[in-house]
Amino acid sequence: MKRNDLILLVLLLAAGFGWLFAAHTLVSYKGDEAVITVDGKEYGRYPLSEDRVIEIGQSNEAEIANGTIRMTKSDCPNGLCLKQSPISRSGESIVCVPNKVIITVSASENAAVDTMAE
């Protein structure tokens, strides 16, 4: 084995370990429930498996459809929460700052195991 062969082998091994580390770190689990908080207090928990429309106070509305949740109505001035894509992965969130509404997707331990088995 020559010096260049050894360098190539080390680079390939490093790239392989880097890819494995990135794949393991970037895995996000499909969530099974949406947690809605208003002004820091839990407003409710809703399963993503049941399609429904959720009225959040008088100013906001969220919709669960096809295992995702999105904001469908808000009276905030800029409407950024309405422009956010639907979310379904654990840890994702939609935030309406003016109305102090946060929607976060969470996964139970069983949901994470099921997702890894897929």
N, C-alpha and C positions, 0 to 999 in steps of 0.2 A: 504494500500500500504506500502510495506516495503522499507527499504533504498535501497536494491539492485534493486528492481523494478523501483524505481525513477531514479537511475543511468542508467539503461538500457533504459528507456524512453528518458532521456536527450541525451544519445549517439545516439539513433535512430533518434531523431529530428535533432541533429547536422549533422549526416550523410546525412539526406534528404535535409537539407538546403545547405550543401556543394555540393551535387550532382546537385541541381538546379542551384547554382551559377556557377559551372563548365560548365554545359550544356549551360547556357546563355552566358558565357564568351567565350567559344570555338566555338560558331557558326560562320562559315565563309560563306559568301554569294558567290554564283556563279557569276563570273564576266561576263560582256557582251562586253567588249572591251579591247584591248591590247594597251598600250601606250608605244611607243619606244622613248627613248632619247639617243642621241649620244653627248658625251662631254658636258653634262648638258643642251643641247638644245633639245626641242621636235622635233623628226624626223617625227612622224606620229601617228595617232590613227586608229585602225583597228577593225571592229566588229568581234567577235569570231564566229558569226553565218555564216560567209562567208569563205569557204575554199579557201586558196590562199597561194602563196609563196611570201615573201617580201624580196627584196634585200636591205640590209642596207649598203649603201656605196659600196665599192669594196671588202670588206673583210668579211662581215657577211651576213648570210641569215637565215630567220626564216620562219616557216611554221605553218599556222593555219589549223587545221583539226579536225573535230568532236568536236568543241567547246573548243579546247585547242590550246596552242601555244608552240612551242619549237624551239630551235636554231638548224639549220641543217648544217650550214657551218660557219667556222671561221678559220682565219689563225693565231690565237694566239698560242703561243708555247705549253702551257699545255692542251688546249682544254677542260677545266673544264666546260665551258658553254655548250658544246655539250653533256656532260655526265649528265646534270641536267634533271630531269623528265619534261614532258610537264606540263604546269600550266593552271588552269582554274578558280581558286578561287580569289576573290577580295583580294588584298594585297600581293599575291604571286609575286615573281620576279625571273628573270634569269639575271645574271650579267656576262658580259665579260669585266674584268678589263683592260687587255692590250689594247683593242680597245675602251674602254670607252662607251660601249653599255649596256643599262639597258632596259629590257622588264618588264613591270609591268601590271598586270591585275587589272582593276577597274570595279566597278559596279555602275550603276546609281541608284538613289533612287527607281525607279520603279522595277529594277531587284532584289533588296533586298526584296521588298515586295512580288514579285512573288515567290521567292525562299522560303520565309517563308510560303507561302500558299501551297506549294507542299506537 
